[in-house]
C-alpha cells in the first residue's frame, strides 16, 4: 500500500515542494524515515503514532517506510507530522489518495492529535500557489499569515480528525481570507511622535532627510541629548510598506517563527535594536542550519545600534558587506543561503568613554588617548558606509520647559512620502526604491550638478580629504534634499547641506 501527500519545506526565505511518500507492507513492525531527515523529523514517529491512536484510528503494526523527496536536501522542522499521519491513514484506505493530492499539507502534531503551528507557512503557501494546488491545509494558529497569499484557498485545521473528515467530505472548512488593506487600517496609530522632541532641530532635519532617501545615520552626542528618543520615532515618518515589501518582510519573520497566531502580515517597517553584546551570528545570521540574523529581521526597516563602539569589532566589520550589498550570504559545508538585508542603519554613540568630550558645562575625564582609542573602534570603511553624521549637544533645561511642540510626525511624513514618490517614479525600471540604493550609473544619470555646485563639492573633497565613497554619499544626500523640495536639479544649497552631514570626515 502506497500513498503520497504533498507538503513543503523552507530553504532560505523561499519554500520548495516535498513529496511525503508512505509505504506500508506486511512484516515485522518497523518505522523508517528516509530522505535526509534531521532529528526533529525522525522524532515524528512517536508523535504520529500517539496522535493517530488518540484520534480514534488504529496505527498499523506493519512495516512502514516514509520517504521525503527530494532526498538530496536535508529536511528539518516538525511540519511533516500531519502529512505523514495522513499518508498512513490514506494507505489504510481511510482517506481517498486522489483527493488528497490536490492539496498541500503541513502541521506539527501533539500526542492528543491537535495540530500545532509551524514556521514558514507563508512561504509554503506562496509556493503552493505557484505550483497550482487547489488549496493548502495549515495549523489553525498559522491561518492569518498563510491567508494573505492571494490566489489559493487556505484551510485551517485544529486536529488530525478535522483534516481526515475534511478529506472524507464529512467536515466543511471555510477558507480563511485576509485583506492587506484591512491589516494596514489596524496599524495606523503610533504611540510616539516627533512633536514630543524638544529642540535638536538640526537632528530632526537629518532624520527627515534619512527617512526620505533611506540613508544610514550615525548620531554622536552626550548622554541625555535625545539620540535614542529621536531614533525611537524614526519609524513614525517612514513611508508605509508596499504589499510586495510586506510579503518579503513577513516571509523572514515567518521562517523565524516570530509571527504569532494573531498577526497576518508585517504592515509596519521593522525596528530592531539588538544589545551591543550580540554575537556576529546573532547579528548577521548563522547556525548549523543558517537562520536569519538581526540585519535580515530589519529588512525594509531600521536597524538601531546603540552604543555603537561597544559592539565587538568583528561584529561591526561583518556588518560592512551587508550594508553595502543589501543582502548576506551564509555559507556552511552543506549549503549556502542568501537572506535580504536592505535596512536603514542608525547608530548612536557618545563622543568619548565618559560621554562629555567637548560638552559645555561638563568636565570630560578622558585623556586624548582614551578618546582616540574609543573612536578608533569604528573603522574608516565602516564610517564611509554611513551617509549622514549628526552631532548633538545636550538641550538646556530652560528650552525643555519652554520650547513649543515641534512638527508632528504626520507633517514630516507627508514630505517624506512625496520625496519617496518621486524616487519611485524615477527608479521604476531600475529595481531600486530609494536614493541610498543608487550605484555609480544612477548617480551619473540622476545627480547632475551645475558649475557652482561642482566647485563647492571639489573644494570640500580637497579640504576634507574625502574618499570616493564619501563623494558618492554627498551626491546621494543632495539628491534626497532636492527631492524633499520637489526640485529636479541639485543646487549648491543642497550640496552645502549634504557636506554638513559628513562631520566625522573633518576630524
C-alpha positions in Angstrom: 0.0 0.0 0.0 1.5 3.3 -1.1 0.2 6.9 -0.7 1.7 10.3 -1.4 1.0 13.5 0.4 2.3 16.9 -0.8 4.0 19.1 1.8 6.6 21.9 1.8 9.8 23.0 3.5 11.7 26.2 3.8 15.1 26.8 2.3 16.4 30.3 3.0 13.4 32.6 2.6 11.8 30.5 0.0 10.0 27.2 0.0 10.1 24.0 -2.1 7.7 21.2 -2.5 8.3 17.9 -0.6 6.6 14.7 -1.6 5.8 12.7 1.5 5.6 9.1 0.3 4.3 6.5 2.8 4.6 2.7 2.0 3.1 0.0 4.3 3.9 -3.6 3.7 3.4 -6.8 5.7 6.2 -7.8 8.0 7.6 -7.2 11.4 6.6 -3.8 12.9 9.1 -1.2 11.9 9.1 2.5 11.1 11.8 4.0 8.9 12.2 7.6 7.6 14.5 8.3 4.7 15.3 11.4 2.6 17.9 13.1 4.8 15.6 13.7 7.9 17.0 15.8 10.7 16.4 14.6 14.4 13.2 16.6 14.8 11.8 14.8 11.6 12.9 11.4 12.8 11.1 12.0 16.1 7.8 12.5 14.3 7.4 8.7 14.5 6.3 8.9 18.2 4.2 12.0 17.7 2.4 10.5 14.7 1.9 7.1 16.5 0.3 8.7 19.5 -1.8 11.2 17.5 -3.3 8.5 15.3 -4.2 6.3 18.2 -5.6 9.1 20.4 -7.7 10.4 17.5 -9.7 7.2 17.3 -7.8 5.4 14.5 -5.6 2.3 14.6 -1.8 2.7 14.0 -0.7 -0.2 11.7 1.5 -2.9 13.1 3.3 -3.5 9.8 6.5 -2.3 8.2 6.2 1.5 7.4 8.6 3.4 5.2 8.4 7.2 4.9 10.3 8.9 2.1 10.8 12.7 1.9 11.6 13.7 -1.7 13.7 15.3 -3.0 16.1 13.1 -1.0 19.2 15.2 -1.5 18.1 18.2 0.6 18.2 17.9 4.4 14.7 18.1 6.0 14.3 20.0 9.3 11.4 21.0 11.5 8.1 19.4 12.5 5.8 20.4 9.6 5.9 16.9 8.2 3.9 15.4 11.1 0.5 15.9 9.7 1.3 14.9 6.1 2.9 11.6 7.4 -0.1 10.8 9.6 -2.5 11.5 6.7 -0.3 9.4 4.4 -0.5 6.4 6.8 -4.3 6.8 7.0 -4.5 7.0 3.2 -2.6 3.7 2.9 -5.2 2.2 5.2 -8.0 3.4 2.9 -9.5 5.8 5.4 -8.8 8.8 3.0 -9.0 8.9 -0.8 -5.5 9.0 -2.2 -6.5 11.0 -5.3 -8.4 13.8 -3.4 -5.5 14.5 -1.0 -3.1 15.0 -3.9 -4.9 18.3 -4.8 -3.8 19.9 -1.5 -0.6 20.8 0.1 -0.4 19.9 3.9 1.8 21.0 6.8 1.5 20.9 10.5 3.0 19.6 13.7 1.1 17.1 15.8 0.7 16.9 19.5 0.2 13.5 21.2 -3.5 14.0 21.5 -4.0 14.8 17.8 -4.0 18.6 18.0 -2.3 20.4 15.1 0.3 22.9 16.4 1.7 25.9 14.5 4.9 25.6 12.4 7.4 28.1 10.9 7.2 29.3 7.3 3.6 28.7 6.5 3.5 31.9 4.4 6.4 30.9 2.2 5.0 27.4 1.7 1.6 28.9 0.8 3.3 31.1 -1.8 5.0 28.0 -3.3 1.7 26.1 -3.3 0.0 28.9 -5.2 2.9 29.0 -7.7 2.6 25.2 -8.3 -1.1 25.4 -8.9 -2.5 23.5 -6.0 -6.2 23.8 -5.1 -5.6 24.7 -1.5 -3.3 24.3 1.5 -4.1 22.8 4.9 -2.3 24.7 7.7 -2.5 24.7 11.5 -5.2 26.9 12.9 -2.7 29.3 14.5 -1.0 29.8 11.1 -4.2 30.7 9.3 -3.7 34.5 9.3 -0.2 34.6 7.8 -0.9 32.0 5.2 -4.1 33.6 4.1 -2.5 36.8 2.9 -1.4 34.9 -0.2 -3.9 35.7 -2.9 -5.0 33.0 -5.4 -5.0 29.9 -3.1 -7.6 28.7 -0.6 -6.2 28.3 2.9 -7.9 25.7 5.2 -7.0 25.9 8.9 -7.3 22.7 10.9 -7.2 22.2 14.6 -6.9 18.5 14.9 -5.9 15.4 12.9 -9.6 14.3 13.0 -10.6 17.6 11.4 -8.2 17.0 8.5 -9.3 13.4 8.0 -13.0 14.4 8.0 -12.3 17.3 5.6 -10.8 14.9 3.0 -13.7 12.5 3.6 -16.3 15.2 2.9 -17.7 14.9 6.5 -16.4 18.3 7.7 -16.6 21.6 6.0 -13.8 24.2 6.5 -14.4 27.8 5.3 -11.2 29.1 3.5 -9.5 31.9 5.6 -9.3 35.3 3.9 -7.2 38.3 4.9 -7.1 41.6 3.0 -3.9 43.6 3.0 -5.9 46.9 3.3 -7.6 45.7 6.4 -4.3 45.0 8.2 -3.0 48.4 7.2 -6.0 50.2 8.7 -5.5 48.4 12.0 -1.9 49.8 12.3 -2.3 53.5 11.5 -1.8 54.8 15.0 1.6 55.4 16.7 2.3 55.7 20.4 5.1 58.2 19.9 5.5 61.4 17.8 8.3 63.7 16.7 6.4 66.7 18.2 7.5 65.3 21.6 11.1 66.1 20.9 12.2 69.5 22.3 15.0 71.3 20.5 17.5 69.4 18.3 16.0 70.9 15.1 19.1 70.1 13.0 18.9 66.4 14.1 15.2 66.3 13.2 16.1 67.6 9.8 18.8 65.0 9.4 16.3 62.2 10.3 13.8 63.6 7.8 16.5 63.5 5.1 17.5 60.0 6.1 13.9 58.8 6.0 13.2 60.4 2.7 16.2 58.7 1.0 16.7 55.6 3.1 20.2 56.8 4.2 22.3 55.4 7.1 22.8 57.7 10.1 25.3 57.9 13.0 24.5 60.2 15.9 27.2 61.5 18.3 26.2 63.2 21.5 26.5 63.1 25.3 24.1 61.1 27.4 20.6 62.7 27.6 20.9 64.7 24.4 18.0 62.8 22.8 19.7 60.3 20.5 17.6 57.4 21.4 14.4 59.5 21.7 14.9 60.6 18.1 15.7 57.1 16.8 12.6 55.6 18.5 10.4 57.9 16.5 12.0 57.4 13.1 9.5 54.7 12.1 6.7 57.2 12.5 7.9 59.2 9.5 8.9 56.3 7.2 6.7 55.6 4.2 4.3 52.6 4.6 5.3 49.2 3.3 4.0 48.3 -0.1 2.3 44.9 -0.5 5.4 43.3 -2.0 7.7 44.7 0.7 5.2 43.5 3.4 5.2 40.0 1.9 9.0 39.9 1.7 9.4 41.1 5.3 6.7 38.7 6.6 8.5 35.8 4.9 11.6 36.4 7.0 9.5 36.6 10.2 7.5 33.6 9.2 10.5 31.3 8.8 11.9 32.6 12.0 8.7 31.8 13.9 8.1 35.4 15.0 4.7 36.0 13.6 2.4 34.7 16.3 -1.2 33.5 15.8 -2.8 36.9 15.8 -0.7 38.6 13.1 -1.4 38.1 9.4 1.2 40.4 7.9 4.0 42.7 8.9 2.5 46.1 8.0 4.9 48.4 9.7 8.6 48.7 8.8 10.6 46.6 11.3 12.6 48.3 14.0 15.3 46.1 15.6 17.6 47.3 18.4 20.0 44.5 19.4 22.1 44.8 22.5 25.8 45.6 22.0 26.8 42.1 23.4 25.3 40.4 20.4 27.4 37.9 18.5 28.2 38.1 14.8 25.9 35.1 14.2 23.1 36.8 16.1 23.5 40.0 14.0 24.4 38.6 10.6 22.8 35.2 10.9 24.2 31.7 11.2 23.9 28.4 13.0 24.4 24.9 11.8 21.3 25.3 9.7 21.7 29.0 8.7 19.0 31.3 10.1 18.3 35.0 9.6 20.0 37.4 11.9 19.0 40.9 13.1 20.1 42.5 9.9 17.6 40.3 8.0 14.9 40.8 10.6 15.2 44.6 10.0 14.9 44.2 6.2 12.8 47.0 4.8 13.0 48.7 8.1 15.5 50.2 10.7 18.5 48.5 12.5 19.4 50.6 15.5 22.8 50.0 17.1 23.0 52.0 20.3 26.5 52.4 22.0 28.0 51.7 18.6 31.7 51.5 19.7 30.8 48.9 22.3 29.9 46.3 19.7 32.7 43.8 19.2 35.0 44.8 16.3 34.4 41.6 14.3 30.7 42.1 14.5 31.0 45.7 13.2 33.3 44.6 10.4 31.0 41.8 9.4 28.3 44.4 9.0 30.2 46.2 6.2 29.3 43.9 3.4 25.5 43.6 4.1 25.3 47.4 4.5 26.8 47.9 1.0 25.2 45.0 -0.8 21.8 44.8 0.9 22.0 41.0 1.3 24.0 38.5 3.2 25.2 35.0 2.2 25.8 32.5 4.9 27.9 29.5 3.8 28.1 26.1 5.5 29.6 22.9 4.4 26.2 21.5 3.3 24.7 24.7 1.9 24.9 28.4 1.3 21.8 30.6 1.9 21.2 34.2 1.0 19.0 36.4 3.1 17.9 40.0 2.1 19.2 42.8 4.4 18.1 46.1 2.9 17.8 48.3 6.0 18.4 51.8 7.3 21.3 51.6 9.8 21.1 54.1 12.6 24.0 54.1 15.0 24.3 56.1 18.2 27.5 56.8 20.3 29.0 59.1 22.9 31.9 61.4 21.9 34.2 59.6 24.4 34.0 56.9 27.1 32.7 59.2 29.8 30.3 60.9 27.3 31.2 64.6 27.8 34.1 65.3 25.5 33.7 68.9 24.1 30.4 69.4 26.0 30.0 72.8 27.7 29.1 72.6 31.4 30.5 69.1 31.9 34.1 68.1 32.6 35.5 65.3 30.4 37.7 62.9 32.4 39.0 61.1 29.4 42.6 61.5 28.1 43.2 62.2 24.4 44.5 58.6 24.0 41.3 57.2 25.5 39.1 59.4 23.2 41.2 58.3 20.2 41.0 54.6 21.2 37.3 54.8 21.7 36.6 56.4 18.3 39.0 54.1 16.5 36.8 51.1 17.4 34.8 52.2 14.3 36.9 51.7 11.2 37.1 54.2 8.4 35.5 51.8 5.9 32.5 51.4 8.2 32.1 55.2 8.6 32.3 55.6 4.9 29.2 53.4 4.5 27.2 55.7 6.8 25.7 58.6 4.8 24.7 61.1 7.5 26.8 62.1 10.6 24.8 64.1 13.2 26.4 65.7 16.2 24.2 66.7 19.1 24.6 68.7 22.3 22.5 68.5 25.4 19.4 70.6 25.3 19.3 73.2 28.1 16.7 72.7 30.8 15.1 76.1 30.1 14.5 75.0 26.5 13.0 71.7 27.6 10.5 73.6 29.8 9.6 76.5 27.5 10.1 75.3 23.9 6.9 74.8 22.0 6.0 71.5 20.4 7.7 70.9 17.1 6.3 69.5 13.9 4.3 66.3 14.2 5.3 63.1 12.6 2.3 63.3 10.3 3.5 66.6 8.8 7.1 65.3 8.3 5.8 62.0 6.9 3.9 63.9 4.2 7.1 65.4 2.9 8.9 62.1 3.1 6.2 60.3 1.2 6.2 62.9 -1.5 10.0 62.5 -1.9 9.7 58.7 -1.9 7.0 59.0 -4.6 9.4 61.0 -6.8 12.1 58.3 -6.3 9.7 55.5 -7.0 8.8 57.0 -10.4 12.5 57.8 -11.1 13.7 54.3 -10.5 10.7 52.5 -11.8 12.8 50.4 -14.2 15.9 50.1 -12.1 14.6 47.8 -9.4 15.6 50.1 -6.5 13.4 52.1 -4.3 15.4 55.0 -2.8 18.3 57.3 -3.4 20.5 55.4 -1.0 20.5 52.4 -3.3 21.9 54.3 -6.3 25.0 52.9 -7.9 27.6 54.8 -10.0 25.4 54.6 -13.1 22.4 56.0 -11.4 24.5 58.8 -9.8 25.9 59.8 -13.1 22.4 59.9 -14.6 20.3 61.4 -11.8 22.7 63.6 -9.8 23.8 66.2 -12.3 25.1 69.4 -10.8 25.9 72.9 -12.1 29.3 74.5 -12.2 28.8 76.4 -8.9 27.8 73.1 -7.1 30.7 71.3 -8.7 33.3 73.8 -7.4 31.8 73.7 -3.9 32.0 69.9 -3.9 35.5 69.8 -5.3 36.7 72.3 -2.6 35.1 70.2 0.1 36.7 67.0 -1.2 40.2 68.6 -1.3 40.0 70.3 2.1 38.3 67.4 4.0 40.2 64.7 2.1 37.0 62.8 1.4 37.1 59.3 -0.1 35.4 58.3 -3.3 32.7 56.6 -1.4 32.1 59.8 0.7 31.8 61.8 -2.6 29.1 59.4 -3.7 27.3 59.7 -0.4 27.2 63.5 -0.6 25.7 63.4 -4.1 23.0 60.8 -2.9 22.1 63.0 0.1 22.0 66.1 -2.1 19.6 64.3 -4.4 17.3 63.5 -1.5 17.4 67.1 -0.2 16.4 68.3 -3.7 13.6 65.7 -3.8 12.2 67.0 -0.5 11.9 70.4 -2.1 10.5 68.8 -5.3 13.4 70.2 -7.4 14.9 68.2 -10.3 18.3 70.0 -10.4 20.7 69.7 -7.4 21.8 73.2 -6.3 24.7 74.4 -4.3 22.5 74.8 -1.2 21.7 71.1 -1.4 25.4 70.2 -1.7 26.3 72.5 1.2 23.7 70.9 3.5 24.9 67.4 2.4 28.5 68.3 3.2 27.5 69.3 6.7 26.2 65.7 7.2 29.8 64.4 6.8 31.1 65.9 10.1 33.3 62.9 11.1 35.3 63.3 7.9 36.5 66.6 9.2 38.1 65.1 12.4 
